[in-house]
Amino acid sequence: MPYGYVLVEMNIRDADQYRQYMAQAPAAVAAAGGEYLVRGGRSESLEGDWQPHRVAVLRFPSFEAAKVWYEGEQYQRARAHRVGTTEYFNMVLVEGAG
């Protein structure tokens, strides 16, 4: 069965408040069977003009499991702490091989 991958690009404006989100988000990810594969760290644009400030990649057992996580109460509570902390926060869910 293909995995569900969540790709996120963001620019954090309020690091102190964003830490409140990050204090809760990993538990919500783990509870849904997900894991962080990438969480910040060094990046370099190899082609094109994409220059993300920060990137995260999460993997879930399936596309459906990722949707359940995103729509779930535990993640929605964590997400409420993220409101107003970023200049932008783009998230996409894709299905892919493991």
Residue pairs with C-beta under 8 A, 6 or more apart in sequence:
1 61
1 62
2 62
2 63
2 95
2 96
2 97
2 98
3 59
3 60
3 61
3 62
3 63
3 95
3 96
3 97
3 98
4 59
4 60
4 61
4 62
4 63
4 64
4 65
4 66
4 67
4 93
4 94
4 95
5 57
5 58
5 59
5 60
5 66
5 93
5 94
5 95
5 96
6 34
6 56
6 57
6 58
6 59
6 60
6 66
6 70
6 91
6 92
6 93
7 55
7 56
7 57
7 91
7 92
7 94
8 55
8 56
8 57
8 58
8 89
8 90
8 91
9 52
9 53
9 54
9 55
9 88
9 89
9 90
10 52
10 53
10 54
10 56
10 86
10 87
10 88
10 89
10 90
11 52
11 53
11 54
11 86
11 87
11 88
12 18
12 53
12 54
12 85
12 86
12 87
13 85
13 86
13 87
14 84
14 85
14 86
15 85
17 81
17 84
17 85
18 81
18 82
18 85
18 86
20 81
21 78
21 79
21 81
21 82
21 85
23 81
24 74
24 77
24 78
24 81
25 75
25 78
25 79
26 36
27 74
27 78
28 69
28 72
28 74
28 75
28 77
28 78
29 35
29 36
29 58
29 69
29 75
31 69
31 72
31 74
32 60
32 65
32 66
32 68
32 69
32 72
32 75
33 60
33 61
33 65
34 58
34 59
34 60
34 61
34 65
34 66
34 69
35 58
35 59
36 56
36 57
36 58
37 57
37 58
37 59
38 55
38 56
38 57
39 56
40 54
40 55
40 56
41 55
43 52
43 55
45 51
58 66
59 98
60 66
60 69
63 93
63 95
66 93
67 93
69 75
70 93
82 89
